[in-house]
Amino acid sequence: MLLVEDETDRLLFPPWRAGWALRGQPREVPLSGKNARRVVFGARNLGTGSRWFLVRPPRKASAFHEFLHLRHWHYRGGYPALLLDEDSRHTAPGSVELAEELSIPLIWLPNRSPNLNPMDRLWGQGKDVISANKQYATIDDPVDRFLVYLESLSPRETRHTAGVLSQDFWLRSVLSKNFCGPA
């Protein structure tokens, strides 16, 4: 069994992807205060499409440690491998030691490899639907809506979004079909 893991920052100030301005005139976007932030950790089973999430304030390795404990609890008695990038919170000595202690095999992707991590497509889709060009009153509003949207997707939709159902899915050539699940 293979789980893919990643995290994404959710920010109070939205990404502006569209807006009107006179041609050749820069558009001013006033911002004030500090941009509130939450980190959403997520894992997805590539075979079944099931997924789960953990939201935490922006901390480094300690939040990832909570995620590892949650993964260990969720898969009691099972030891699925965890595919993740080489972010510093993942590669920190304490994180690697905790994964070993919890019997969680780690499979490393290169750092900054969004095209290889199937979670990045899910994050992008959720951000496009929930956050682009929308301002919320508090940081909890977009985070809650983001999670509701991601959890509303069917397992097949999440597998489709990740590209797992494609015959060209990059892991299909590396791993057996039983490992990735049926197409």
Phi and psi restraints in degrees (value plus and minus 20) as a CYANA .aco file:
   2 LEU   PHI    -146.0  -106.0
   2 LEU   PSI     108.1   148.1
   3 LEU   PHI    -129.4   -89.4
   3 LEU   PSI     119.1   159.1
   4 VAL   PHI    -125.0   -85.0
   4 VAL   PSI     119.6   159.6
   5 GLU   PHI    -144.7  -104.7
   5 GLU   PSI     125.0   165.0
   6 ASP   PHI    -183.0  -143.0
   6 ASP   PSI     148.6   188.6
   7 GLU   PHI    -155.4  -115.4
   7 GLU   PSI     137.5   177.5
   8 THR   PHI    -161.0  -121.0
   8 THR   PSI     128.4   168.4
   9 ASP   PHI    -107.6   -67.6
   9 ASP   PSI     116.4   156.4
  10 ARG   PHI    -131.0   -91.0
  10 ARG   PSI     105.9   145.9
  11 LEU   PHI    -133.0   -93.0
  11 LEU   PSI     127.7   167.7
  12 LEU   PHI     -86.9   -46.9
  12 LEU   PSI     -63.9   -23.9
  13 PHE   PHI     -99.6   -59.6
  13 PHE   PSI     105.2   145.2
  14 PRO   PHI     -96.9   -56.9
  14 PRO   PSI     138.6   178.6
  15 PRO   PHI     -95.5   -55.5
  15 PRO   PSI     109.6   149.6
  16 TRP   PHI    -112.4   -72.4
  16 TRP   PSI      93.9   133.9
  17 ARG   PHI    -129.8   -89.8
  17 ARG   PSI     -29.8    10.2
  18 ALA   PHI    -172.1  -132.1
  18 ALA   PSI     131.0   171.0
  19 GLY   PHI     156.5   196.5
  19 GLY   PSI     142.5   182.5
  20 TRP   PHI    -122.9   -82.9
  20 TRP   PSI     120.4   160.4
  21 ALA   PHI    -178.4  -138.4
  21 ALA   PSI     136.9   176.9
  22 LEU   PHI     -84.4   -44.4
  22 LEU   PSI     121.6   161.6
  23 ARG   PHI     -76.1   -36.1
  23 ARG   PSI     109.7   149.7
  24 GLY   PHI      63.8   103.8
  24 GLY   PSI     -24.5    15.5
  25 GLN   PHI    -125.7   -85.7
  25 GLN   PSI     107.3   147.3
  26 PRO   PHI     -87.9   -47.9
  26 PRO   PSI     124.6   164.6
  27 ARG   PHI    -114.2   -74.2
  27 ARG   PSI     103.8   143.8
  28 GLU   PHI    -104.9   -64.9
  28 GLU   PSI     111.3   151.3
  29 VAL   PHI    -139.8   -99.8
  29 VAL   PSI      81.3   121.3
  30 PRO   PHI     -94.0   -54.0
  30 PRO   PSI     112.6   152.6
  31 LEU   PHI    -150.4  -110.4
  31 LEU   PSI     125.9   165.9
  32 SER   PHI    -159.9  -119.9
  32 SER   PSI     134.0   174.0
  33 GLY   PHI      57.7    97.7
  33 GLY   PSI    -193.8  -153.8
  34 LYS   PHI    -114.0   -74.0
  34 LYS   PSI     118.5   158.5
  35 ASN   PHI     -95.3   -55.3
  35 ASN   PSI      94.3   134.3
  36 ALA   PHI     -87.5   -47.5
  36 ALA   PSI     129.3   169.3
  37 ARG   PHI    -164.2  -124.2
  37 ARG   PSI     123.7   163.7
  38 ARG   PHI    -152.4  -112.4
  38 ARG   PSI     130.5   170.5
  39 VAL   PHI    -127.5   -87.5
  39 VAL   PSI     107.7   147.7
  40 VAL   PHI    -126.3   -86.3
  40 VAL   PSI      95.6   135.6
  41 PHE   PHI    -110.8   -70.8
  41 PHE   PSI     122.8   162.8
  42 GLY   PHI    -164.4  -124.4
  42 GLY   PSI     129.6   169.6
  43 ALA   PHI    -155.3  -115.3
  43 ALA   PSI     125.5   165.5
  44 ARG   PHI    -157.9  -117.9
  44 ARG   PSI     115.8   155.8
  45 ASN   PHI    -102.8   -62.8
  45 ASN   PSI      97.0   137.0
  46 LEU   PHI     -86.9   -46.9
  46 LEU   PSI     -48.1    -8.1
  47 GLY   PHI     -95.3   -55.3
  47 GLY   PSI     -62.6   -22.6
  48 THR   PHI    -123.0   -83.0
  48 THR   PSI     -41.2    -1.2
  49 GLY   PHI      64.8   104.8
  49 GLY   PSI     -23.5    16.5
  50 SER   PHI     -87.2   -47.2
  50 SER   PSI     131.4   171.4
  51 ARG   PHI    -170.3  -130.3
  51 ARG   PSI     140.1   180.1
  52 TRP   PHI    -168.2  -128.2
  52 TRP   PSI     138.0   178.0
  53 PHE   PHI    -154.6  -114.6
  53 PHE   PSI     136.3   176.3
  54 LEU   PHI    -160.3  -120.3
  54 LEU   PSI     107.2   147.2
  55 VAL   PHI    -128.1   -88.1
  55 VAL   PSI     112.2   152.2
  56 ARG   PHI    -162.7  -122.7
  56 ARG   PSI     136.7   176.7
  57 PRO   PHI     -83.1   -43.1
  57 PRO   PSI     140.5   180.5
  58 PRO   PHI     -89.5   -49.5
  58 PRO   PSI      79.8   119.8
  59 ARG   PHI    -147.9  -107.9
  59 ARG   PSI     143.0   183.0
  60 LYS   PHI    -105.8   -65.8
  60 LYS   PSI    -132.2   -92.2
  61 ALA   PHI     -84.4   -44.4
  61 ALA   PSI     -52.0   -12.0
  62 SER   PHI     -82.8   -42.8
  62 SER   PSI     -56.7   -16.7
  63 ALA   PHI     -88.1   -48.1
  63 ALA   PSI     -58.3   -18.3
  64 PHE   PHI     -86.1   -46.1
  64 PHE   PSI     -54.4   -14.4
  65 HIS   PHI     -82.6   -42.6
  65 HIS   PSI     -61.8   -21.8
  66 GLU   PHI     -79.5   -39.5
  66 GLU   PSI     -60.8   -20.8
  67 PHE   PHI     -82.4   -42.4
  67 PHE   PSI     -63.7   -23.7
  68 LEU   PHI     -81.5   -41.5
  68 LEU   PSI     -61.3   -21.3
  69 HIS   PHI     -83.8   -43.8
  69 HIS   PSI     -60.7   -20.7
  70 LEU   PHI     -83.5   -43.5
  70 LEU   PSI     -62.4   -22.4
  71 ARG   PHI     -82.6   -42.6
  71 ARG   PSI     -61.9   -21.9
  72 HIS   PHI     -82.3   -42.3
  72 HIS   PSI     -63.9   -23.9
  73 TRP   PHI     -84.9   -44.9
  73 TRP   PSI     -62.9   -22.9
  74 HIS   PHI     -85.0   -45.0
  74 HIS   PSI     -53.4   -13.4
  75 TYR   PHI    -133.9   -93.9
  75 TYR   PSI      25.7    65.7
  76 ARG   PHI     -72.9   -32.9
  76 ARG   PSI     108.0   148.0
  77 GLY   PHI      63.1   103.1
  77 GLY   PSI     -31.8     8.2
  78 GLY   PHI    -135.4   -95.4
  78 GLY   PSI     132.1   172.1
  79 TYR   PHI    -148.9  -108.9
  79 TYR   PSI      46.0    86.0
  80 PRO   PHI     -90.1   -50.1
  80 PRO   PSI     124.0   164.0
  81 ALA   PHI     -91.2   -51.2
  81 ALA   PSI     133.8   173.8
  82 LEU   PHI    -137.4   -97.4
  82 LEU   PSI      96.1   136.1
  83 LEU   PHI    -111.7   -71.7
  83 LEU   PSI     101.0   141.0
  84 LEU   PHI    -169.9  -129.9
  84 LEU   PSI     142.8   182.8
  85 ASP   PHI    -104.5   -64.5
  85 ASP   PSI     156.4   196.4
  86 GLU   PHI    -113.9   -73.9
  86 GLU   PSI      20.4    60.4
  87 ASP   PHI     -80.6   -40.6
  87 ASP   PSI     129.0   169.0
  88 SER   PHI     -80.7   -40.7
  88 SER   PSI     -51.1   -11.1
  89 ARG   PHI     -89.7   -49.7
  89 ARG   PSI     -45.8    -5.8
  90 HIS   PHI    -101.2   -61.2
  90 HIS   PSI     -58.8   -18.8
  91 THR   PHI    -109.6   -69.6
  91 THR   PSI     -24.8    15.2
  92 ALA   PHI     -75.6   -35.6
  92 ALA   PSI     119.4   159.4
  93 PRO   PHI     -70.9   -30.9
  93 PRO   PSI     -60.5   -20.5
  94 GLY   PHI     -84.6   -44.6
  94 GLY   PSI     -54.5   -14.5
  95 SER   PHI     -89.6   -49.6
  95 SER   PSI     -64.4   -24.4
  96 VAL   PHI     -84.9   -44.9
  96 VAL   PSI     -61.7   -21.7
  97 GLU   PHI     -84.0   -44.0
  97 GLU   PSI     -61.5   -21.5
  98 LEU   PHI     -84.7   -44.7
  98 LEU   PSI     -61.8   -21.8
  99 ALA   PHI     -79.8   -39.8
  99 ALA   PSI     -62.8   -22.8
 100 GLU   PHI     -83.7   -43.7
 100 GLU   PSI     -63.6   -23.6
 101 GLU   PHI     -81.4   -41.4
 101 GLU   PSI     -56.5   -16.5
 102 LEU   PHI    -109.8   -69.8
 102 LEU   PSI     -13.6    26.4
 103 SER   PHI      37.6    77.6
 103 SER   PSI      25.2    65.2
 104 ILE   PHI    -127.2   -87.2
 104 ILE   PSI      86.7   126.7
 105 PRO   PHI     -88.1   -48.1
 105 PRO   PSI     114.2   154.2
 106 LEU   PHI    -129.0   -89.0
 106 LEU   PSI     111.4   151.4
 107 ILE   PHI    -136.6   -96.6
 107 ILE   PSI     103.2   143.2
 108 TRP   PHI    -114.7   -74.7
 108 TRP   PSI     112.4   152.4
 109 LEU   PHI    -115.2   -75.2
 109 LEU   PSI     137.5   177.5
 110 PRO   PHI     -83.2   -43.2
 110 PRO   PSI     128.4   168.4
 111 ASN   PHI     -81.3   -41.3
 111 ASN   PSI     122.5   162.5
 112 ARG   PHI      37.9    77.9
 112 ARG   PSI      36.9    76.9
 113 SER   PHI    -144.4  -104.4
 113 SER   PSI      41.6    81.6
 114 PRO   PHI     -81.6   -41.6
 114 PRO   PSI     -45.6    -5.6
 115 ASN   PHI     -92.9   -52.9
 115 ASN   PSI     -37.3     2.7
 116 LEU   PHI    -117.2   -77.2
 116 LEU   PSI     -43.4    -3.4
 117 ASN   PHI    -111.0   -71.0
 117 ASN   PSI      94.0   134.0
 118 PRO   PHI     -81.5   -41.5
 118 PRO   PSI     -39.5     0.5
 119 MET   PHI     -90.3   -50.3
 119 MET   PSI     -50.2   -10.2
 120 ASP   PHI     -81.5   -41.5
 120 ASP   PSI     -54.1   -14.1
 121 ARG   PHI     -88.2   -48.2
 121 ARG   PSI     -57.7   -17.7
 122 LEU   PHI     -85.7   -45.7
 122 LEU   PSI     -63.5   -23.5
 123 TRP   PHI     -78.6   -38.6
 123 TRP   PSI     -68.6   -28.6
 124 GLY   PHI     -79.9   -39.9
 124 GLY   PSI     -62.6   -22.6
 125 GLN   PHI     -83.1   -43.1
 125 GLN   PSI     -64.9   -24.9
 126 GLY   PHI     -83.3   -43.3
 126 GLY   PSI     -61.1   -21.1
 127 LYS   PHI     -86.3   -46.3
 127 LYS   PSI     -60.2   -20.2
 128 ASP   PHI     -81.4   -41.4
 128 ASP   PSI     -62.9   -22.9
 129 VAL   PHI     -95.4   -55.4
 129 VAL   PSI     -60.9   -20.9
 130 ILE   PHI    -115.9   -75.9
 130 ILE   PSI     -57.0   -17.0
 131 SER   PHI    -131.2   -91.2
 131 SER   PSI     -50.4   -10.4
 132 ALA   PHI     -79.2   -39.2
 132 ALA   PSI     104.9   144.9
 133 ASN   PHI      44.8    84.8
 133 ASN   PSI       1.5    41.5
 134 LYS   PHI    -145.2  -105.2
 134 LYS   PSI     113.4   153.4
 135 GLN   PHI    -128.4   -88.4
 135 GLN   PSI     112.2   152.2
 136 TYR   PHI    -131.1   -91.1
 136 TYR   PSI     141.8   181.8
 137 ALA   PHI     -93.3   -53.3
 137 ALA   PSI     -59.3   -19.3
 138 THR   PHI    -153.7  -113.7
 138 THR   PSI     143.4   183.4
 139 ILE   PHI     -85.8   -45.8
 139 ILE   PSI     -48.3    -8.3
 140 ASP   PHI     -86.7   -46.7
 140 ASP   PSI     -50.8   -10.8
 141 ASP   PHI     -80.9   -40.9
 141 ASP   PSI     -75.6   -35.6
 142 PRO   PHI     -88.0   -48.0
 142 PRO   PSI     -50.9   -10.9
 143 VAL   PHI     -85.7   -45.7
 143 VAL   PSI     -66.9   -26.9
 144 ASP   PHI     -82.0   -42.0
 144 ASP   PSI     -64.6   -24.6
 145 ARG   PHI     -86.0   -46.0
 145 ARG   PSI     -56.9   -16.9
 146 PHE   PHI     -80.1   -40.1
 146 PHE   PSI     -68.4   -28.4
 147 LEU   PHI     -86.5   -46.5
 147 LEU   PSI     -61.5   -21.5
 148 VAL   PHI     -80.2   -40.2
 148 VAL   PSI     -62.7   -22.7
 149 TYR   PHI     -82.7   -42.7
 149 TYR   PSI     -69.6   -29.6
 150 LEU   PHI     -82.8   -42.8
 150 LEU   PSI     -57.9   -17.9
 151 GLU   PHI     -96.0   -56.0
 151 GLU   PSI     -38.6     1.4
 152 SER   PHI     -98.7   -58.7
 152 SER   PSI     -36.5     3.5
 153 LEU   PHI     -91.2   -51.2
 153 LEU   PSI     121.1   161.1
 154 SER   PHI     -92.2   -52.2
 154 SER   PSI     140.0   180.0
 155 PRO   PHI     -75.7   -35.7
 155 PRO   PSI     -59.0   -19.0
 156 ARG   PHI     -84.1   -44.1
 156 ARG   PSI     -61.6   -21.6
 157 GLU   PHI     -82.2   -42.2
 157 GLU   PSI     -59.7   -19.7
 158 THR   PHI     -88.6   -48.6
 158 THR   PSI     -56.5   -16.5
 159 ARG   PHI     -88.8   -48.8
 159 ARG   PSI     -57.6   -17.6
 160 HIS   PHI     -85.3   -45.3
 160 HIS   PSI     -65.7   -25.7
 161 THR   PHI     -78.7   -38.7
 161 THR   PSI     -58.5   -18.5
 162 ALA   PHI     -94.8   -54.8
 162 ALA   PSI     -34.8     5.2
 163 GLY   PHI      66.4   106.4
 163 GLY   PSI     -14.6    25.4
 164 VAL   PHI     -82.6   -42.6
 164 VAL   PSI     -50.9   -10.9
 165 LEU   PHI     -98.3   -58.3
 165 LEU   PSI     -31.3     8.7
 166 SER   PHI     -94.7   -54.7
 166 SER   PSI     121.7   161.7
 167 GLN   PHI     -86.4   -46.4
 167 GLN   PSI     -38.5     1.5
 168 ASP   PHI    -116.4   -76.4
 168 ASP   PSI     -11.4    28.6
 169 PHE   PHI     -77.3   -37.3
 169 PHE   PSI     108.6   148.6
 170 TRP   PHI     -80.3   -40.3
 170 TRP   PSI     -50.9   -10.9
 171 LEU   PHI     -97.6   -57.6
 171 LEU   PSI     -39.7     0.3
 172 ARG   PHI     -80.1   -40.1
 172 ARG   PSI     -55.1   -15.1
 173 SER   PHI     -99.3   -59.3
 173 SER   PSI     -39.5     0.5
 174 VAL   PHI    -113.2   -73.2
 174 VAL   PSI     -57.5   -17.5
 175 LEU   PHI    -132.7   -92.7
 175 LEU   PSI     137.1   177.1
 176 SER   PHI     -89.6   -49.6
 176 SER   PSI     138.3   178.3
 177 LYS   PHI     -81.6   -41.6
 177 LYS   PSI     -53.4   -13.4
 178 ASN   PHI     -85.2   -45.2
 178 ASN   PSI     -49.4    -9.4
 179 PHE   PHI     -92.1   -52.1
 179 PHE   PSI     -61.3   -21.3
 180 CYS   PHI    -106.1   -66.1
 180 CYS   PSI     -35.8     4.2
 181 GLY   PHI      75.2   115.2
 181 GLY   PSI     148.2   188.2
 182 PRO   PHI     -90.9   -50.9
 182 PRO   PSI     132.0   172.0
